[in-house]
Amino acid sequence: MKRLFWMGCWSYLLIGLAHVVVGSLMPSLLEHYGRTYGDGGMLIFAQFSGFLVGVLVSPLLIARLGKLNGLLIATGMLCAGEFVYTLLPPWEWMYAVGAVAGFGFGMIEAVIGTIIIASFTERTAVAMSRLEVFFGLGALLMPLAAGAFIRLESWRYTFLLVSVLAFVLLFAWGKGRFGDFKETLQARGVKTAEKGDWLKPYQGTRGLLLVVFIVFFFVYVGTEMSFVNFLPSLLIEKLGITKPTAAFSVTLFWVAMTIGRLFAGVIAERISYSRYVTLGCLISFIVIALFAWSGGMALLFTFIVLFGLFMSGLFSIALVFANKLLPGSEETTPSLLIASGGVGGALLPLLVGETMDIGGADTTAWVLAGFLALLVLLSVAAVMIQRSRAHASSMISANVES
């Protein structure tokens, strides 16, 4: 069990590295190819498209090949994609390479989430939040590694670093000994065609819950990505600070996120998943509203830290919460929710960017607060559906006994 968990952690560290490596090297890439930021945006979009496909097809590949073989394929694709990045092929090829790499780390994220949720029937929230800690570490460490390679004028080898780490992980998954979990990892699921419509597990209130959580993850990831991408611009406009100081705010946010994830699972297990998600959304809404309303560097940086702390565990705990409310659909629910988050992470920042152009920093901050208010409503809706189902079940049991 411990070996399986640590393999999951190292996989999430790799995902964190792969998520941000292109962005970390974007100025160097564009300068080398003589391209514009629009071209860079298309490269990120190609990688996102591959990520989305990888997440969505992971249940099908798991059903046909088993979780372990699916992981080997995904890790191999990531390894190959990052290696080809290192070779700096013609720019038009980079889009295809980005899609392959995105497919790889998208599928890894979905499969690892499915494995951990299915294998850790107790303290699931703790396990998932620890995975997110390693993801955060990867996202923190990659810009530092990229900066070091750039200073050495060998920036292309940042891609090679990710490729080598993916190869090591590929070897570890292939040769790993997982005891009783080996058969579980190699087992093939029931194919969708034999099982019937994949929507079958989501009938009635279960379907309503799925819709609520799909919208929740769309809004959550979109809000997080919008805040991270536009935070420096928000601070420059609100405070008139320098670009390096504004950029430091993003690092501060990720540090707070990583620290918060160390404790998120433990807290969620103690107070319940539903309370953790609802309170986390509510307090995050209050913090971002205060951020929008107030000024002053010390105060705003304090709100950034608090926002990171209270947002830190929402993704992993909400993922566990959704799977606990939808038992029997662990093969598909994580992929659907992660994919929904990916779509939100791509689309909502576009809306926020338009808001920055039209209304400025203050209006944008209040739009972010509106997103958080919607998350509060969605979390409350999930809790109410959960309670109505529990009440209906108790009534049926009472009638049967009488």
C-alpha positions as CSV (number, residue, x, y, z in Angstrom):
1,M,0.0,0.0,0.0
2,K,2.8,2.4,0.9
3,R,4.7,1.7,-2.2
4,L,1.6,2.3,-4.3
5,F,0.9,5.5,-2.6
6,W,4.5,6.9,-3.0
7,M,4.4,5.9,-6.7
8,G,1.3,8.0,-7.0
9,C,3.0,10.9,-5.2
10,W,6.0,10.8,-7.6
11,S,3.6,10.6,-10.5
12,Y,1.8,13.7,-9.4
13,L,5.2,15.5,-8.9
14,L,5.9,14.6,-12.6
15,I,2.5,15.9,-13.6
16,G,3.2,19.2,-11.8
17,L,6.5,19.6,-13.6
18,A,5.0,18.8,-17.0
19,H,2.0,21.1,-16.5
20,V,4.2,24.2,-16.3
21,V,7.4,23.4,-18.2
22,V,6.1,25.0,-21.5
23,G,4.9,28.1,-19.7
24,S,8.2,28.4,-17.9
25,L,10.2,28.3,-21.1
26,M,7.7,30.2,-23.3
27,P,9.8,33.4,-23.7
28,S,12.9,31.3,-24.8
29,L,10.8,29.1,-27.1
30,L,9.2,32.1,-28.9
31,E,12.5,33.9,-29.2
32,H,14.1,30.7,-30.7
33,Y,11.3,30.2,-33.2
34,G,10.6,33.9,-33.9
35,R,7.0,33.4,-32.9
36,T,4.4,35.6,-31.2
37,Y,2.5,35.1,-27.9
38,G,-0.5,34.1,-30.0
39,D,1.5,31.1,-31.3
40,G,2.6,30.3,-27.8
41,G,-1.1,30.3,-26.7
42,M,-1.9,27.9,-29.5
43,L,0.9,25.6,-28.2
44,I,-0.6,25.6,-24.7
45,F,-4.1,25.0,-26.2
46,A,-2.7,22.0,-28.2
47,Q,-1.3,20.6,-24.9
48,F,-4.6,21.3,-23.1
49,S,-6.5,19.5,-25.9
50,G,-4.3,16.4,-25.5
51,F,-4.7,16.6,-21.7
52,L,-8.5,16.7,-22.1
53,V,-8.5,13.7,-24.5
54,G,-6.2,11.8,-22.2
55,V,-8.5,12.3,-19.2
56,L,-11.6,11.4,-21.1
57,V,-10.3,8.2,-22.8
58,S,-8.6,6.9,-19.6
59,P,-11.7,5.0,-18.5
60,L,-11.9,3.2,-21.9
61,L,-8.2,2.3,-21.9
62,I,-8.4,1.2,-18.3
63,A,-11.3,-1.1,-19.2
64,R,-9.5,-2.6,-22.1
65,L,-5.9,-2.7,-20.8
66,G,-6.0,-2.4,-17.0
67,K,-4.8,0.5,-14.9
68,L,-1.1,-0.4,-14.9
69,N,-0.9,-0.8,-18.7
70,G,-2.7,2.5,-19.1
71,L,-0.2,4.2,-16.8
72,L,2.7,2.7,-18.8
73,I,1.3,4.0,-22.1
74,A,0.6,7.4,-20.7
75,T,4.0,7.8,-19.0
76,G,5.7,6.5,-22.2
77,M,3.8,9.2,-24.2
78,L,4.9,11.9,-21.8
79,C,8.5,10.7,-21.9
80,A,8.5,10.7,-25.7
81,G,6.8,14.0,-26.0
82,E,9.2,15.8,-23.7
83,F,12.2,14.2,-25.5
84,V,11.0,15.5,-28.9
85,Y,10.5,18.9,-27.3
86,T,14.2,18.8,-26.4
87,L,15.1,18.3,-30.1
88,L,13.3,21.6,-31.0
89,P,11.6,20.3,-34.1
90,P,9.9,22.6,-36.7
91,W,7.3,24.8,-35.0
92,E,4.3,23.1,-36.7
93,W,5.4,19.8,-35.2
94,M,5.4,21.3,-31.7
95,Y,1.6,21.4,-31.7
96,A,1.4,17.6,-32.3
97,V,4.2,17.0,-29.7
98,G,2.3,19.2,-27.2
99,A,-0.9,17.2,-27.7
100,V,1.0,13.9,-27.1
101,A,2.6,15.2,-23.9
102,G,-0.7,16.6,-22.7
103,F,-2.4,13.3,-23.4
104,G,0.3,11.6,-21.3
105,F,0.1,13.7,-18.2
106,G,-3.7,14.1,-18.5
107,M,-4.2,10.3,-18.5
108,I,-1.6,9.8,-15.6
109,E,-3.6,12.3,-13.5
110,A,-6.9,10.5,-14.1
111,V,-5.6,7.0,-13.6
112,I,-3.7,7.8,-10.4
113,G,-6.7,9.5,-9.0
114,T,-8.9,6.5,-9.8
115,I,-6.3,4.1,-8.3
116,I,-6.0,6.0,-5.0
117,I,-9.7,6.6,-4.6
118,A,-10.4,2.9,-5.3
119,S,-7.5,1.5,-3.1
120,F,-7.7,3.8,-0.1
121,T,-11.2,3.1,1.3
122,E,-10.2,4.8,4.6
123,R,-8.6,8.2,5.0
124,T,-9.1,8.8,1.3
125,A,-9.1,12.5,1.6
126,V,-5.7,12.4,3.4
127,A,-4.2,10.3,0.5
128,M,-5.6,12.6,-2.2
129,S,-4.5,15.8,-0.5
130,R,-1.0,14.5,-0.1
131,L,-1.0,13.7,-3.9
132,E,-1.9,17.4,-4.5
133,V,1.0,18.4,-2.3
134,F,3.4,16.7,-4.7
135,F,1.6,18.3,-7.7
136,G,2.2,21.7,-6.0
137,L,5.8,20.9,-5.4
138,G,6.3,20.1,-9.1
139,A,4.6,23.4,-10.1
140,L,6.9,25.3,-7.7
141,L,10.1,23.6,-8.7
142,M,9.8,23.7,-12.4
143,P,10.2,27.5,-12.8
144,L,13.3,27.3,-10.6
145,A,14.8,24.5,-12.7
146,A,13.9,26.3,-15.9
147,G,15.5,29.5,-14.6
148,A,18.7,27.6,-13.9
149,F,18.9,26.1,-17.4
150,I,18.1,29.4,-19.0
151,R,21.0,31.0,-17.1
152,L,23.3,28.2,-18.4
153,E,22.0,29.0,-21.9
154,S,20.8,25.4,-22.1
155,W,17.1,25.9,-21.6
156,R,16.0,23.1,-24.0
157,Y,17.4,20.6,-21.6
158,T,14.6,21.5,-19.1
159,F,12.4,19.3,-21.4
160,L,15.0,16.6,-21.2
161,L,14.9,16.7,-17.4
162,V,11.1,16.0,-17.5
163,S,11.6,13.2,-20.1
164,V,14.3,11.5,-18.0
165,L,12.1,11.6,-14.9
166,A,9.2,10.2,-16.9
167,F,11.5,7.4,-18.1
168,V,12.5,6.6,-14.5
169,L,8.9,6.5,-13.4
170,L,8.0,4.4,-16.5
171,F,10.7,1.9,-15.4
172,A,9.5,2.0,-11.8
173,W,5.8,1.3,-12.7
174,G,6.9,-1.5,-15.0
175,K,9.2,-3.3,-12.5
176,G,7.4,-2.3,-9.3
177,R,6.2,-4.9,-6.8
178,F,2.8,-3.9,-5.4
179,G,1.9,-7.1,-3.5
180,D,-1.9,-7.7,-3.4
181,F,-2.5,-4.6,-5.5
182,K,-0.6,-6.0,-8.5
183,E,-3.7,-8.0,-9.6
184,T,-5.9,-4.9,-9.1
185,L,-3.6,-2.7,-11.2
186,Q,-3.5,-5.3,-14.0
187,A,-7.2,-6.2,-13.9
188,R,-9.2,-5.1,-16.8
189,G,-12.6,-3.4,-16.2
190,V,-15.9,-4.2,-17.7
191,K,-16.1,-2.7,-21.2
192,T,-18.7,0.0,-21.6
193,A,-20.2,-1.9,-24.6
194,E,-20.8,-4.9,-22.4
195,K,-21.9,-2.9,-19.4
196,G,-24.4,-0.8,-21.3
197,D,-24.6,3.0,-21.5
198,W,-21.9,4.6,-19.4
199,L,-24.5,7.0,-18.0
200,K,-26.3,4.1,-16.4
201,P,-24.7,4.6,-12.9
202,Y,-25.9,8.3,-13.0
203,Q,-29.7,7.9,-12.9
204,G,-32.0,10.0,-10.7
205,T,-30.4,12.0,-8.0
206,R,-27.0,10.5,-8.8
207,G,-27.2,12.2,-12.2
208,L,-28.1,15.5,-10.5
209,L,-25.1,15.1,-8.2
210,L,-22.9,14.5,-11.2
211,V,-24.1,17.7,-12.9
212,V,-23.5,19.7,-9.7
213,F,-20.0,18.4,-9.4
214,I,-19.2,18.9,-13.1
215,V,-20.2,22.5,-12.8
216,F,-18.3,22.8,-9.5
217,F,-15.0,21.5,-10.9
218,F,-15.5,23.7,-14.0
219,V,-15.8,26.8,-11.9
220,Y,-13.2,25.8,-9.3
221,V,-10.3,25.1,-11.7
222,G,-11.3,28.1,-13.9
223,T,-11.3,30.4,-10.8
224,E,-7.9,29.0,-9.6
225,M,-6.3,29.4,-13.0
226,S,-7.8,32.9,-13.5
227,F,-6.5,34.0,-10.1
228,V,-3.0,32.7,-10.7
229,N,-2.7,34.0,-14.3
230,F,-4.0,37.5,-13.6
231,L,-2.8,38.0,-10.0
232,P,0.3,40.0,-11.0
233,S,-1.7,42.2,-13.3
234,L,-4.3,42.7,-10.5
235,L,-1.7,43.8,-8.0
236,I,0.1,46.1,-10.5
237,E,-3.1,47.9,-11.3
238,K,-4.3,48.1,-7.7
239,L,-1.0,49.0,-6.0
240,G,1.3,50.1,-8.8
241,I,4.0,47.7,-7.7
242,T,6.9,46.4,-9.8
243,K,6.6,43.3,-12.0
244,P,9.1,41.2,-9.9
245,T,7.1,42.0,-6.7
246,A,3.9,41.2,-8.5
247,A,5.3,37.9,-9.8
248,F,6.4,37.0,-6.2
249,S,2.7,36.9,-5.3
250,V,2.1,33.9,-7.5
251,T,5.0,32.0,-5.7
252,L,3.5,33.0,-2.4
253,F,0.1,31.7,-3.5
254,W,1.5,28.3,-4.5
255,V,3.5,28.0,-1.3
256,A,0.3,28.6,0.7
257,M,-1.5,26.0,-1.5
258,T,1.2,23.4,-0.9
259,I,1.2,24.0,2.9
260,G,-2.5,23.9,3.1
261,R,-2.7,20.6,1.3
262,L,-0.5,19.0,4.0
263,F,-3.4,19.4,6.4
264,A,-6.4,19.4,4.2
265,G,-7.0,15.7,4.2
266,V,-6.7,15.4,8.0
267,I,-9.1,18.3,8.6
268,A,-11.6,16.9,6.1
269,E,-11.6,13.4,7.7
270,R,-12.3,15.0,11.1
271,I,-15.1,17.5,10.2
272,S,-16.5,15.5,7.2
273,Y,-16.0,16.1,3.5
274,S,-19.2,18.0,3.0
275,R,-18.4,20.5,5.8
276,Y,-14.8,20.9,4.5
277,V,-15.9,21.7,1.0
278,T,-18.7,24.1,2.0
279,L,-16.7,26.0,4.6
280,G,-13.7,26.1,2.3
281,C,-15.8,27.7,-0.5
282,L,-17.5,30.1,2.0
283,I,-14.3,31.3,3.6
284,S,-12.5,31.6,0.2
285,F,-15.4,33.8,-1.0
286,I,-15.1,36.0,2.0
287,V,-11.3,36.3,1.5
288,I,-11.5,37.2,-2.2
289,A,-14.3,39.7,-1.5
290,L,-12.0,41.4,1.0
291,F,-9.2,41.3,-1.5
292,A,-11.5,43.0,-4.0
293,W,-12.6,45.6,-1.5
294,S,-9.3,46.5,0.2
295,G,-6.0,48.0,-0.7
296,G,-2.5,48.1,0.7
297,M,0.3,45.7,-0.1
298,A,0.6,44.0,3.3
299,L,-3.2,43.4,3.5
300,L,-3.5,42.1,-0.1
301,F,-0.6,39.7,0.3
302,T,-2.2,38.5,3.5
303,F,-5.4,37.8,1.7
304,I,-3.4,36.0,-1.0
305,V,-1.9,33.6,1.6
306,L,-5.3,33.0,3.2
307,F,-6.9,32.4,-0.2
308,G,-4.2,29.8,-1.0
309,L,-4.7,28.1,2.3
310,F,-8.5,27.8,2.1
311,M,-8.5,26.9,-1.6
312,S,-5.7,24.3,-1.2
313,G,-7.7,21.2,-0.5
314,L,-10.9,21.9,-2.4
315,F,-10.0,20.0,-5.5
316,S,-8.9,16.8,-3.9
317,I,-11.5,16.8,-1.1
318,A,-14.3,17.6,-3.5
319,L,-13.1,14.7,-5.8
320,V,-13.2,12.3,-2.9
321,F,-16.6,13.7,-1.7
322,A,-18.1,13.2,-5.2
323,N,-16.9,9.6,-5.4
324,K,-18.2,8.8,-1.9
325,L,-21.6,10.1,-3.0
326,L,-21.5,8.1,-6.3
327,P,-20.2,4.7,-5.3
328,G,-19.7,2.1,-8.0
329,S,-18.7,4.7,-10.6
330,E,-15.0,5.2,-9.5
331,E,-13.8,4.3,-13.0
332,T,-15.5,7.2,-14.7
333,T,-16.4,9.9,-12.2
334,P,-12.8,11.1,-11.5
335,S,-12.1,11.4,-15.3
336,L,-15.3,13.3,-15.9
337,L,-14.7,15.8,-13.1
338,I,-11.0,16.3,-13.9
339,A,-11.9,16.9,-17.5
340,S,-14.6,19.4,-16.5
341,G,-11.9,21.2,-14.5
342,G,-9.6,21.3,-17.4
343,V,-12.3,22.9,-19.6
344,G,-13.0,25.5,-16.9
345,G,-9.2,26.2,-16.6
346,A,-9.1,26.9,-20.3
347,L,-12.3,28.9,-20.8
348,L,-12.8,31.0,-17.6
349,P,-9.4,32.8,-17.9
350,L,-10.5,34.0,-21.3
351,L,-13.6,35.6,-19.7
352,V,-11.5,37.1,-16.9
353,G,-9.0,38.5,-19.5
354,E,-11.9,40.3,-21.2
355,T,-13.0,41.6,-17.9
356,M,-9.5,43.0,-17.2
357,D,-9.6,44.8,-20.5
358,I,-13.1,46.2,-20.0
359,G,-13.5,46.8,-16.3
360,G,-10.0,46.7,-14.8
361,A,-8.7,45.1,-11.6
362,D,-11.5,45.9,-9.2
363,T,-14.2,44.6,-11.5
364,T,-12.2,41.5,-12.2
365,A,-11.7,40.8,-8.5
366,W,-15.4,41.0,-7.9
367,V,-16.0,38.7,-10.8
368,L,-13.7,36.2,-9.1
369,A,-15.7,36.7,-5.9
370,G,-18.8,35.9,-8.0
371,F,-17.3,32.6,-9.1
372,L,-16.6,31.7,-5.4
373,A,-20.2,32.6,-4.5
374,L,-21.3,30.1,-7.2
375,L,-19.0,27.5,-5.6
376,V,-20.7,28.1,-2.3
377,L,-24.1,27.5,-3.8
378,L,-23.0,24.4,-5.6
379,S,-21.5,22.9,-2.5
380,V,-24.7,23.6,-0.5
381,A,-26.7,22.0,-3.3
382,A,-24.6,18.9,-3.1
383,V,-25.1,18.7,0.6
384,M,-28.8,19.1,0.3
385,I,-29.1,16.4,-2.3
386,Q,-27.0,14.1,-0.1
387,R,-29.3,14.7,2.9
388,S,-32.5,14.3,0.8
389,R,-31.1,10.9,-0.4
390,A,-30.3,9.9,3.1
391,H,-33.7,10.9,4.3
392,A,-35.4,9.0,1.5
393,S,-33.3,5.9,2.3
394,S,-34.2,6.0,6.0
395,M,-37.9,6.4,5.1
396,I,-37.8,3.3,2.9
397,S,-36.0,1.3,5.5
398,A,-38.6,2.3,8.1
399,N,-41.4,1.3,5.9
400,V,-39.8,-2.1,5.1
401,E,-39.2,-2.8,8.8
402,S,-42.8,-1.8,9.7
